[in-house]
C-alpha cells in the first residue's frame, strides 16, 4: 500500500452556496468559504516569499547596480505584499490595498 500519485484535487473557486449576508445559513458553505480564503492567503504569502528570494538573489548578483537592475523585481515584490497577511483585513485600503494608479487604470 502506498501513496496515491499525482496532485491533490480541490476546488479552486469559492463555494456556490455561500451567502455573505447570512453566513450561518449554510454551515458547510461557510466552512468551505473559510477554507477558500485561507488557501488564497497562503498562495499569496508563498508568492511573496518566492519574489523576496529573487530580490535577494538579484541584489547579491548585481552588487552596486541593484537599484537599476532589480527595480522590476522589487516593484513586483512590493505589489505582492500589499494586503497579504492575516491581521490586515480591517485596515483602511489606503494602508494595504493596491496602488491607486492600478485601480484607476482598470
Protein Blocks (a to p, Z undefined) as FASTA:
>chain_A
ZZdedjddddfbdcfklcfklmmlpmmlmmmmmmmmmmmmmmmmmmmmmmmmmmmmmmmm
nmmmmmmmmmmmmmmmmmmmgopajklmmgcfklmmccfklmmmZZ
